[in-house]
Amino acid sequence: MVTIEIADRIERIARLNDRARNGLDRSSRIVVTSGLHAELADEKPADAIFAQARLIGAMRRCTFQADTPERDFASFEVDGIKILMKIAYYDAELIYGSEDPADASIARRVVTLMRAEDY
C-alpha cells in the first residue's frame, strides 16, 4: 500500500519531470544521442531542425505506462523509429546523482532521447 506521503512525493517528481520534458524548467537539459540524431536528420541543416522539432513534439505528447508513475521513462515512435525517453536526476553541477529528485532547488533533470539500440 502506498502512503499519502509517498504518493505526494511521486506526484511532485512527476510534475517536475513534466516541466523538464515540456521545456518549462530552465535548469534541465534535453539531450539527443548522436545515433538518433543521425538517423532522423538528413545532411541539410533545415532537415535536422525539422527532425528535432518532430522529436521534441512527440516527446511532449508521449504517454506513460502505469508502472512509471514518476513519468521518467517512455517509448514512442518518430518516423518509424522507436525512441526511448529517460529522465535522470543530478546535483546542481550535473556531476553527481541528486540526493532528492523531489526538491527542485537541488535536483537538475537531464532528459535523454535515444534509439532503443543506444540504451
Helices and strands as residue ranges (DSSP letters): H 4-21, E 29-32, H 34-40, H 45-61, E 73-78, E 81-90, E 108-115, G 116-118
